Amino acid sequence: MTEIDFFDILQGQVACFLLVLTRTSGIFFISPFFGSMNISYKLRACAALLLAVLLFPVVVKMYVVETPATVLMFAGTVAKELFVGWLIGLVGYITLAAVNMAGKIMDMQVGFAVVSMMDPTTQQQTGLIGTFLYNLTIIYFIITNGHHVIISALAESFRIIPLDSMLWNETLPQLMIDLTAGIFMNGMKIAMPVTFAILLTNVGMGILARTMPQMNIFVVGIPLQLTIGTSMLSMVLPFYILFLDVIFNAMYANISIALKALAP
């Protein structure tokens, strides 16, 4: 009776499908919407499997995949494919991290920093404004078919980076540094109207405290900050939606740049 080698079973189409499934699974770890902790991991696993089944015939027609010769080489290929899918999600996650930062800045300025709640999407304590802006961003992301763009980027990645052909490029670390710096820049831009309004309020309250020492500035100042902060936030929400279009378009462009940085 001949022995059956498990690695021999993985040769050919099965190995190719597993590599496609691995890259597809990468976006379900961290990407916006797909990587949300609100979605059950079982549902995400089923969605990754279904997406891999749909993409597998397309990938097979593009090129012939040469299966790695050893199990160790196959494990290295799996790690590379997982990194490609994870990178697509990471670029989207970094873009939305600017929204979380803007929310935290506004919470501190308005006075909601002492009130925090558990955000199930990130498993972290977030403020009221931060949670509101993040949920609004995810809703707008879905309405504008941003999740379709993520799937399209995943499908396009198989053309840009064929299976088992990822090459490290020195431009990728610099790109990630620029994206990380963009978190602070975009976060400050989003929070700037509310921050500036609270700054003017504090200046006015400081002048009032000097001219009327008998007035309890803390009793008047905190409700005033809440009122002005929430009013300014409601006024800038339409412009915030327009700003989301800008950062989403930048996110889609950055995903393409990141994939090309790993292209052979």
ABEGO torsion letter per residue (X at the ends): XBBBBAAAAABEAAAAAAAAAAAAAAAAAABBGAABAABBAAAAAAAAAAAAAAAAAAAAAABBBBBBABAAAAAAAAAAAAAAAAAAAAAAAAAAAAAAAAAAAAAAAAGAAABBBBBAAAGBBBBAAAAAAAAAAAAAAAAAGAAAAAAAAAAAAAAABBBGABBBBAAAAAAAAAAAAAAAAAAAAAAAAAAAAAAAAAAAAAAAAAABAABBAAAAAAAAAAAAAAAAAAAAAAAAAAAAAAAAAAAAAAAAAAAAAABX
